[in-house]
Amino acid sequence: MEPVGGLYGEVDATAYASSNQKLPKPQAIGHRGYKAKYPENTMSSFTAAVEAGVEALETDVRLSKDDVVVLSHVRLFVLNRF
């Protein structure tokens, strides 16, 4: 049997099949929260992801030009100034 790739690197599936050990369980990670139901990068989205049972949250944290920490997926903000 070929090694199985995943979050934990390569795993020799044959060694697991011939032992009493189970394959490692994949992690459930809330990418920007529970964005399927809530606006991403919001507290409601993060809270819902935790309540749904995720094991980790992932988000994008950036530092603005004036040293303010912001949550945003985009790297560049373009403001319309009229």
Sequence and secondary structure as in RCSB ss.txt:
>XXXX:A:sequence
MEPVGGLYGEVDATAYASSNQKLPKPQAIGHRGYKAKYPENTMSSFTAAVEAGVEALETDVRLSKDDVVVLSHVR
LFVLNRF
>XXXX:A:secstr
   B STTS B HHHHHTSS        EEETSSTTTS TTSHHHHHHHHHTT SEEE  EEE TTS EEE S S
       
